[in-house]
Amino acid sequence: MQRKFLSISAIAVLLFLFSGIFAQQKKLTMDDIYHSSKFSLKYLSGIKWAPDGKAFYFIKHKKDTTLIMRHDLQNGLESIWLDVHTITDPQTGKPLQVFDWKLSNDGRKILFKTDARRVWRRYDEARFLIYDLKTKKLKPVHAYHLRIRHAKLSPDGSKVGYTFDNNVYVQDVATGKVTQITFDGSKDIINGQFDWVYEEEFGQSDGWRWSPDSKKIAFWRVDQSKEPTFSWTEFEGIYGSVRTIHYPKAGGTNATVKIGVYNLDSARTVWMDTGVNSNQYIPRIKWTNDPNVLSIERMNRLQNKLELMLADVNTGNTKVILTETDPCWVDVRDDLTFLKNKKQFLWTSERSGYRHIYLFDLKGKKKKQLTKGHWEVTSVAGVDEDNGWVYFTANKGSSIENHIFAVKLNGKGLHRLDSEPGWHRPVFSPKWNYFIDAYSNAKQPPVQDLCTIQGKVVRHLIQNSINKFKEAGVAIPHYFQMTTEDGVNLNARIIKPVDFDSTKKYPVLIYGYGGPGSQMVRNSWDYSILWYTLLTQHGYIIFTVDNRGTGGRGKAFKNLAYGDIGKYALGDHIQAAKYLAKLPYVDKNRIGIWGWSGGGYLTLMAMTKGSKYFKAGIAVAPVVDFRLYDSIWTERYMGLPDQNKAGYDSTSVLSYVNGYKGGLLVVHGSSDDNVHMQNTMQFIKRLQEEGKQFRLMIYPGLNHSLLGPYARYHLFSMMTDFILNNL
């Protein structure tokens, strides 16, 4: 028989084809995702604009050195502005380790934050040091060895204010002289910061503000003495310990709040008149451009009425100038902007059915509605008064995207500044001639571009390539609208295996959250995409839907969540399961669901009340009954328990335990200060009483985010195994 030989070129082609097959067969591993840097992303961090707007600074870490770099806007040159490694921390005797930094308004001083320690969600307890860029001298705030909170330089840079042991202090930068402003701080009385529930649900940790002339300080005084407490066990050591915090649950007694203004010249505090009803909220205060006038936002306990007041800080007298009401709830925002050249301010409101920008005078008279339409303003970035432009972000054009816009103060000239699809977050220069556009989309990892104010890209600052993700076979999400049986279109996302075969039957894992005003379906880079891809490589489809009651689609759509959070959250996820079951490539008997926090709650509802439609579920840090959750968040969407018993009963997972059929993994951190492990314990006790089997994983000493040196790898490895074996 004649022997035949392949040509060199033919061998090369075969090797290429086989290598491609092997590459496709290679699957992602948990080590690839959690123990490797191969998929790490680049960022410019710690960005600060120079006061003159001609450059910006950013942090660069190089080996053991921290550099503050200067980026010149004109020519793009980057240079070392400050080598922090040359600055010695007097407490440690070693080079200063920078957690964060702030530049004074005149650009002459830096307030360094170091040795930061986490308090609840934020690392805001730290040592602070003031560095003089001219003399190169470093001075401590309060003391070198003590951690303080919320340190801020005054607008003129001559003083620094801060809180320590629940009192407010001011230190003269030049002399180091410290002046104590409040004296009644204790475990029950908090000055200049907040109790747990204000910080968590109003997004506020820092509870004091400098006046624009640097002569006054406005601050919250929080009295939590009558607020209920909650305790949990810490298991470290021989005997362990018990930790107790003030935590008002739905219907419980809240802390009482007062607003004081301290005058540094007279050494006198004046208390603002916020009304006789102490059972209310003061979620925001903000100085106007007049150092004698402070704005105060006051909200009733039900959170369906928000009033904007102006206060004379010399007398404490206040006047309501604007009122927002809603049949369900009013959201608290940070869009209030006082104009410098006119006695006017910008305010966003949902009064038209969608959040838009309005211009008012200081008497509360509406001058102009600047934006309108069936789309939502997501944030106000600021105002260039000299040229008459307002800059903001909105979902105009797509409810799953966020873009940058400008509109004239007279409401004309609305136009979009960015050109790429996705989710954009701008940082504008102080002169309003440039902005840094940080954006991403499902096919593009995070990008940071320097742009002119007209939106033209001057240069790419950071570009993360999709190529390394493509080489790993990362699955790209597809976005569409799913129609419910009653004709409502819902935003949805599906992630299919790269080698998807429409003739096969695939199990589906739904990721859900569904909380009021939330939005999970967004055209942005998903940091969970590697794990989801790993699951698709094992033959799973991943699905997400934003149910009725979620955000981005107007107030009426969002208000559907009111009074019974679980109604549409569960109902529309059942609709999703029905929709998926009808697809020819879905195994209708293998539809699962998972979620975290509110998504954990959704999962438990799906596995009990909706168990007919879901084979398996994973609930991480779940709420089981909203009577067990905090007052501010719960009452905003559910009302008071004694006024809505039917709603609370209907929303409670505990009402449906007998519907559970099996296939559940519950996960909780034992030190979860947010959704207490009490929730999980009450739920699993009911399962045990019913004789029903489940799986449970507790992470000792970890909180709601389950952050730890080992936890995420352990958690997602366990979840992966559970999915592979149960779905």
DOKE-175688 format. One line per 4 residues: their letters; for each residue x, y, z of C-alpha. Coordinates in steps of 0.1 Angstrom, whole numbers. Layout:
BEGIN
a> X/Y/Z ~ ...
//
This chain:
BEGIN
mqrk> 0/0/0 ~ 13/34/-9 ~ 20/56/21 ~ 5/91/19
flsi> 20/121/36 ~ 3/153/46 ~ 18/186/34 ~ 33/210/60
saia> 5/235/53 ~ -22/208/58 ~ -6/198/91 ~ -6/235/102
vllf> -43/238/93 ~ -52/207/113 ~ -32/219/143 ~ -50/252/142
lfsg> -83/235/140 ~ -75/211/169 ~ -61/240/190 ~ -94/258/184
ifaq> -114/228/195 ~ -92/224/226 ~ -95/262/233 ~ -133/259/231
qkkl> -133/229/253 ~ -113/246/280 ~ -137/259/307 ~ -134/287/331
tmdd> -125/277/366 ~ -132/293/400 ~ -95/299/403 ~ -96/318/370
iyhs> -122/341/384 ~ -112/345/420 ~ -75/335/423 ~ -62/351/391
skfs> -55/386/378 ~ -59/376/342 ~ -93/393/340 ~ -85/423/362
lkyl> -96/457/349 ~ -77/490/348 ~ -90/522/363 ~ -79/557/370
sgik> -87/560/407 ~ -88/590/431 ~ -94/615/403 ~ -94/651/415
wapd> -96/682/392 ~ -70/709/396 ~ -87/742/408 ~ -78/760/376
gkaf> -93/732/355 ~ -62/728/334 ~ -53/693/347 ~ -66/665/368
yfik> -48/643/393 ~ -51/606/399 ~ -36/579/421 ~ -11/554/407
hkkd> 3/525/428 ~ 37/513/418 ~ 52/485/438 ~ 53/499/474
ttli> 50/535/462 ~ 19/556/459 ~ 21/584/433 ~ -3/612/427
mrhd> -1/618/389 ~ -9/650/370 ~ -26/648/336 ~ -23/679/316
lqng> -54/685/295 ~ -37/705/268 ~ -11/680/257 ~ -20/648/276
lesi> 14/646/294 ~ 14/627/326 ~ 39/635/353 ~ 45/627/390
wldv> 29/655/409 ~ 35/641/444 ~ 54/609/455 ~ 36/600/486
htit> 63/575/494 ~ 85/605/504 ~ 60/615/531 ~ 66/597/565
dpqt> 36/588/586 ~ 46/601/621 ~ 25/574/637 ~ 42/544/620
gkpl> 75/559/610 ~ 69/544/575 ~ 58/559/542 ~ 23/573/543
qvfd> -4/549/531 ~ -31/568/513 ~ -67/555/516 ~ -82/587/501
wkls> -72/624/496 ~ -88/657/491 ~ -73/689/477 ~ -82/723/492
ndgr> -101/748/471 ~ -69/769/466 ~ -49/738/457 ~ -23/745/484
kilf> -31/717/509 ~ -40/680/509 ~ -62/663/535 ~ -49/627/536
ktda> -70/598/549 ~ -50/568/562 ~ -55/538/585 ~ -92/537/576
rrvw> -115/513/594 ~ -149/502/582 ~ -180/514/600 ~ -211/496/585
rryd> -208/502/547 ~ -181/529/546 ~ -144/532/556 ~ -150/565/572
earf> -132/562/606 ~ -96/570/600 ~ -66/591/608 ~ -64/624/589
liyd> -33/644/581 ~ -30/678/564 ~ 0/682/540 ~ 11/717/530
lktk> 24/714/494 ~ 47/745/498 ~ 63/738/531 ~ 60/700/527
klkp> 50/698/564 ~ 25/672/577 ~ 1/681/605 ~ -23/657/623
vhay> -60/664/626 ~ -69/660/663 ~ -40/637/670 ~ -16/614/651
hlri> -27/583/669 ~ -65/586/670 ~ -91/578/644 ~ -117/604/637
rhak> -146/607/612 ~ -158/630/585 ~ -128/654/584 ~ -133/682/559
lspd> -113/714/551 ~ -132/746/552 ~ -138/763/519 ~ -111/789/526
gskv> -87/761/537 ~ -80/777/571 ~ -98/751/593 ~ -107/715/594
gytf> -138/701/610 ~ -145/665/621 ~ -163/643/645 ~ -149/623/674
dnnv> -167/604/700 ~ -201/616/686 ~ -191/653/690 ~ -181/679/664
yvqd> -147/697/665 ~ -129/724/645 ~ -92/727/643 ~ -72/758/631
vatg> -49/745/604 ~ -21/771/611 ~ -20/769/649 ~ -34/734/655
kvtq> -58/748/681 ~ -89/726/686 ~ -123/739/694 ~ -150/715/706
itfd> -185/725/692 ~ -208/700/709 ~ -204/684/743 ~ -233/660/748
gskd> -222/632/725 ~ -227/598/740 ~ -238/563/730 ~ -273/577/726
iing> -266/613/714 ~ -248/616/680 ~ -236/649/667 ~ -224/653/632
qfdw> -231/618/621 ~ -260/593/621 ~ -276/562/636 ~ -276/530/616
vyee> -309/535/598 ~ -303/571/586 ~ -269/561/572 ~ -282/530/555
efgq> -315/542/541 ~ -308/579/534 ~ -273/573/522 ~ -258/597/547
sdgw> -228/591/570 ~ -213/625/572 ~ -237/646/594 ~ -223/682/592
rwsp> -216/709/566 ~ -193/739/563 ~ -210/772/554 ~ -197/789/522
dskk> -179/816/541 ~ -162/791/564 ~ -176/808/595 ~ -204/784/604
iafw> -211/747/607 ~ -245/731/603 ~ -249/697/619 ~ -275/670/627
rvdq> -280/660/663 ~ -295/625/665 ~ -311/613/698 ~ -314/575/696
skep> -321/570/733 ~ -356/557/726 ~ -347/538/695 ~ -350/500/699
tfsw> -318/479/699 ~ -309/447/682 ~ -281/423/693 ~ -262/394/678
tefe> -234/371/688 ~ -198/373/677 ~ -182/339/680 ~ -145/347/683
giyg> -126/339/714 ~ -133/316/743 ~ -166/332/755 ~ -176/351/724
svrt> -193/384/728 ~ -226/402/721 ~ -229/432/698 ~ -258/456/702
ihyp> -268/485/679 ~ -298/509/677 ~ -319/495/649 ~ -356/505/646
kagg> -376/479/628 ~ -408/486/608 ~ -432/505/631 ~ -406/510/658
tnat> -395/542/674 ~ -371/562/654 ~ -344/586/666 ~ -353/622/670
vkig> -333/647/649 ~ -324/684/653 ~ -304/707/631 ~ -280/731/648
vynl> -258/758/633 ~ -227/768/652 ~ -212/802/646 ~ -174/801/650
dsar> -172/839/657 ~ -198/840/685 ~ -192/804/697 ~ -229/800/698
tvwm> -253/773/684 ~ -287/782/671 ~ -313/754/666 ~ -334/755/635
dtgv> -372/753/638 ~ -381/720/621 ~ -416/718/636 ~ -431/703/667
nsnq> -435/668/653 ~ -405/647/662 ~ -418/616/644 ~ -404/628/611
yipr> -372/628/590 ~ -346/654/581 ~ -328/635/553 ~ -309/665/538
ikwt> -295/699/546 ~ -276/721/522 ~ -262/756/524 ~ -275/781/499
ndpn> -249/806/485 ~ -259/829/513 ~ -240/819/545 ~ -270/831/565
vlsi> -295/807/548 ~ -296/769/551 ~ -319/747/532 ~ -335/718/551
ermn> -355/689/537 ~ -383/676/560 ~ -402/644/554 ~ -431/629/572
rlqn> -429/594/587 ~ -449/578/558 ~ -424/594/534 ~ -452/606/510
klel> -446/643/517 ~ -413/661/513 ~ -409/698/522 ~ -380/721/513
mlad> -375/747/539 ~ -351/777/541 ~ -338/786/575 ~ -324/819/588
vntg> -294/805/607 ~ -291/835/629 ~ -326/831/643 ~ -335/795/635
ntkv> -367/807/618 ~ -378/785/588 ~ -402/787/559 ~ -415/760/537
ilte> -410/770/500 ~ -417/738/481 ~ -437/706/488 ~ -436/673/470
tdpc> -463/647/476 ~ -471/613/461 ~ -499/587/468 ~ -471/562/476
wvdv> -437/577/484 ~ -413/605/476 ~ -377/597/469 ~ -349/617/486
rddl> -324/629/460 ~ -291/649/459 ~ -300/670/428 ~ -307/703/447
tflk> -285/730/431 ~ -285/767/441 ~ -274/791/414 ~ -247/816/423
nkkq> -257/845/401 ~ -294/844/406 ~ -317/837/435 ~ -328/804/420
flwt> -323/767/423 ~ -326/735/404 ~ -348/707/417 ~ -358/673/403
sers> -393/660/407 ~ -415/631/396 ~ -446/653/396 ~ -451/648/358
gyrh> -449/610/362 ~ -412/610/353 ~ -382/626/371 ~ -373/659/354
iylf> -354/691/362 ~ -372/722/373 ~ -360/758/379 ~ -375/776/410
dlkg> -369/810/426 ~ -361/811/463 ~ -397/818/471 ~ -406/784/456
kkkk> -422/797/425 ~ -416/775/394 ~ -398/794/367 ~ -393/767/342
qltk> -395/730/336 ~ -362/723/319 ~ -367/687/308 ~ -398/667/299
ghwe> -409/635/283 ~ -414/598/290 ~ -379/593/302 ~ -360/600/335
vtsv> -333/623/347 ~ -310/601/368 ~ -287/628/383 ~ -278/665/379
agvd> -241/669/375 ~ -241/707/378 ~ -246/741/362 ~ -223/763/341
edng> -241/796/349 ~ -217/818/328 ~ -228/800/297 ~ -263/790/309
wvyf> -260/752/306 ~ -272/724/330 ~ -255/691/327 ~ -272/659/337
tank> -276/621/331 ~ -308/605/319 ~ -322/573/303 ~ -336/592/273
gssi> -335/569/243 ~ -333/537/263 ~ -346/528/297 ~ -316/503/302
enhi> -290/530/294 ~ -277/561/311 ~ -264/590/290 ~ -249/625/294
favk> -270/655/284 ~ -270/693/284 ~ -299/717/284 ~ -300/755/286
lngk> -313/772/318 ~ -342/784/296 ~ -351/748/287 ~ -338/749/251
glhr> -310/732/233 ~ -313/697/249 ~ -286/675/234 ~ -267/643/242
ldse> -229/646/248 ~ -218/610/246 ~ -219/587/215 ~ -214/552/228
pgwh> -242/528/239 ~ -242/519/276 ~ -241/533/311 ~ -222/567/314
rpvf> -210/585/345 ~ -193/619/339 ~ -170/640/361 ~ -170/676/349
spkw> -141/700/352 ~ -145/731/375 ~ -145/754/344 ~ -171/733/326
nyfi> -149/729/295 ~ -141/692/298 ~ -154/660/314 ~ -142/625/321
days> -167/600/307 ~ -166/567/325 ~ -188/542/307 ~ -193/505/298
nakq> -217/483/281 ~ -224/446/278 ~ -198/442/251 ~ -173/468/264
ppvq> -155/466/298 ~ -151/500/316 ~ -136/529/296 ~ -125/563/307
dlct> -123/591/281 ~ -114/627/283 ~ -140/647/264 ~ -146/684/255
iqgk> -177/699/268 ~ -192/694/234 ~ -187/656/239 ~ -158/652/215
vvrh> -133/626/227 ~ -99/642/232 ~ -81/611/242 ~ -87/577/257
liqn> -75/576/293 ~ -83/540/301 ~ -95/513/277 ~ -101/478/289
sink> -102/454/260 ~ -129/428/254 ~ -103/406/237 ~ -91/387/267
fkea> -127/380/277 ~ -135/368/242 ~ -105/345/243 ~ -119/330/274
gvai> -152/324/257 ~ -172/349/278 ~ -209/349/270 ~ -224/382/260
phyf> -258/392/273 ~ -287/399/249 ~ -313/425/259 ~ -350/425/249
qmtt> -385/430/263 ~ -405/401/276 ~ -443/404/274 ~ -464/392/303
edgv> -497/373/299 ~ -516/405/307 ~ -497/425/280 ~ -470/444/300
nlna> -435/447/284 ~ -407/441/309 ~ -370/447/303 ~ -351/414/303
riik> -316/400/297 ~ -306/365/286 ~ -271/350/286 ~ -267/319/264
pvdf> -238/295/261 ~ -213/306/234 ~ -219/273/217 ~ -257/275/220
dstk> -276/249/201 ~ -313/257/196 ~ -321/220/192 ~ -310/212/227
kypv> -328/217/260 ~ -311/240/286 ~ -318/245/323 ~ -322/282/332
liyg> -310/301/363 ~ -328/333/370 ~ -310/361/388 ~ -335/384/405
yggp> -338/413/429 ~ -370/431/421 ~ -370/457/449 ~ -389/490/445
gsqm> -370/514/422 ~ -342/490/415 ~ -328/482/381 ~ -309/450/373
vrns> -313/450/335 ~ -288/476/324 ~ -266/478/294 ~ -234/480/314
wdys> -205/457/321 ~ -215/429/345 ~ -188/420/370 ~ -205/387/375
ilwy> -202/378/338 ~ -173/354/344 ~ -192/333/369 ~ -223/334/346
tllt> -201/323/317 ~ -187/294/338 ~ -223/283/344 ~ -231/286/306
qhgy> -201/265/299 ~ -217/238/321 ~ -249/241/299 ~ -270/267/317
iift> -288/298/305 ~ -289/329/327 ~ -319/352/328 ~ -329/384/345
vdnr> -361/405/343 ~ -370/438/359 ~ -405/433/373 ~ -432/459/378
gtgg> -423/482/406 ~ -386/486/395 ~ -371/518/384 ~ -363/536/351
rgka> -398/536/337 ~ -417/563/355 ~ -434/568/389 ~ -466/549/381
fknl> -446/518/371 ~ -425/521/403 ~ -455/527/425 ~ -469/493/416
aygd> -446/479/444 ~ -463/500/471 ~ -481/482/499 ~ -471/447/489
igky> -435/444/477 ~ -438/407/468 ~ -469/410/446 ~ -453/419/413
algd> -418/409/422 ~ -429/373/425 ~ -457/375/400 ~ -435/388/372
hiqa> -408/362/379 ~ -435/335/377 ~ -443/351/344 ~ -407/348/334
akyl> -406/312/343 ~ -437/306/322 ~ -422/325/293 ~ -390/305/295
aklp> -409/272/298 ~ -424/279/264 ~ -391/284/246 ~ -382/254/225
yvdk> -346/253/238 ~ -355/255/276 ~ -360/225/299 ~ -392/237/316
nrig> -386/213/345 ~ -352/228/353 ~ -358/265/360 ~ -340/279/391
iwgw> -336/313/408 ~ -311/330/430 ~ -307/364/446 ~ -290/384/474
sggg> -308/405/501 ~ -340/416/484 ~ -332/390/458 ~ -328/365/486
yltl> -363/374/497 ~ -375/370/461 ~ -359/336/459 ~ -376/324/491
mamt> -410/336/478 ~ -403/318/445 ~ -394/286/464 ~ -425/287/487
kgsk> -455/306/472 ~ -442/300/436 ~ -427/266/441 ~ -447/252/412
yfka> -425/270/388 ~ -390/267/403 ~ -369/236/408 ~ -341/250/429
giav> -331/283/445 ~ -303/301/464 ~ -312/328/489 ~ -283/349/502
apvv> -289/371/532 ~ -327/371/527 ~ -354/391/543 ~ -383/367/553
dfrl> -407/392/569 ~ -405/429/564 ~ -416/434/600 ~ -380/423/608
ydsi> -364/449/585 ~ -356/486/593 ~ -382/513/596 ~ -372/538/569
wter> -368/514/539 ~ -397/492/548 ~ -423/519/556 ~ -413/538/525
ymgl> -427/510/504 ~ -451/492/528 ~ -465/518/551 ~ -468/512/588
pdqn> -474/476/599 ~ -504/485/621 ~ -520/503/591 ~ -512/476/565
kagy> -514/442/582 ~ -528/425/551 ~ -499/438/530 ~ -472/427/555
dsts> -489/393/558 ~ -491/389/521 ~ -454/399/517 ~ -441/376/544
vlsy> -423/344/533 ~ -434/329/566 ~ -470/328/553 ~ -461/303/526
vngy> -436/279/542 ~ -460/250/537 ~ -457/255/499 ~ -420/247/499
kggl> -411/215/480 ~ -373/213/483 ~ -342/223/464 ~ -331/253/485
lvvh> -298/267/497 ~ -299/295/523 ~ -268/316/530 ~ -262/342/557
gssd> -235/361/575 ~ -238/358/613 ~ -228/394/618 ~ -251/409/592
dnvh> -261/443/607 ~ -284/450/577 ~ -306/419/571 ~ -302/402/605
mqnt> -296/365/605 ~ -327/364/626 ~ -346/363/593 ~ -329/331/582
mqfi> -333/315/616 ~ -371/322/618 ~ -375/308/583 ~ -355/276/588
krlq> -372/269/621 ~ -405/269/603 ~ -391/245/576 ~ -379/222/604
eegk> -413/223/621 ~ -428/213/587 ~ -403/185/583 ~ -389/200/552
qfrl> -352/196/541 ~ -329/223/529 ~ -293/233/528 ~ -278/261/550
miyp> -244/279/550 ~ -235/304/577 ~ -205/327/575 ~ -193/335/611
glnh> -184/371/617 ~ -193/383/582 ~ -218/410/574 ~ -243/416/546
sllg> -218/418/518 ~ -200/386/529 ~ -166/402/523 ~ -137/382/536
pyar> -103/369/525 ~ -119/335/517 ~ -156/341/516 ~ -164/349/479
yhlf> -144/320/466 ~ -160/297/491 ~ -195/311/485 ~ -195/309/447
smmt> -178/275/446 ~ -205/262/469 ~ -232/279/448 ~ -218/264/416
dfil> -218/229/431 ~ -253/234/444 ~ -265/245/409 ~ -248/216/391
nnl> -262/191/415 ~ -297/205/420 ~ -308/223/388
//
